[in-house]
């Protein structure tokens, strides 16, 4: 089946000079290629921004590090303003999201007319560190209960998003918990969240997730939902 969807790519990047040029080169060889590549340089002190600009990406600069959620929100805004693509594919900058899986996301969106597709790494977890495996399964279970959907891999940032969904979501979080917020708010709007199985890759890139701090922020997010302090907790009928 030919894939004709127009898509762009968003890469939130912090201190990513070691891997970014490799990732961008791989993306540029993709078929079909993206319409644009947006890179949000989230306050890096290395050459992340320079590399992205030299390789032809649309670069949005944060003067200081604001967090992955803030970088994603900045990228979403730029995509909606500057791109005519139907879909935006979010990828991490550390080569842990295999570029060769891109056609799988696009084919699934085209065949099933979906607005929100997440990569699922939990079908093969032998390479995943134990603490990440436990954290992911726990948060996926909690979000499944809150969203009313089976969330297979809540923490994967490899996501394909329809522009109409991005335009409709009022996102507030600035850290990694934004990815959980997206699941809850999309579910509240009766958006079906699909998953495609992807490879699990871990290299020597250090994770930007701060285990204690980001876990607490996730707990606070869930607590606000359970206390019904946020209007998007109860899923619409």
Secondary structure, DSSP 4 states (H G I P E B T S, - for coil): ------EEEEEEESS-TTTHHHHHHHHHT-SSPPS-EEEEEES-SSSHHHHHHHTT-EEEEESS---HHHHHHHHHHHHHHH---SEEEEEESSS-S-GGGHHHHHHHHHHHT-SEEEEE-TT--TTS-HHHHHHHHHHHHHHHHHHTS--S-TT---EEEEHHHHHH------STTHHHHHHHHHHHTTPPEEEEE------SPPP---HHHHHHHHHHHHHHHHTT-STTSSPP-
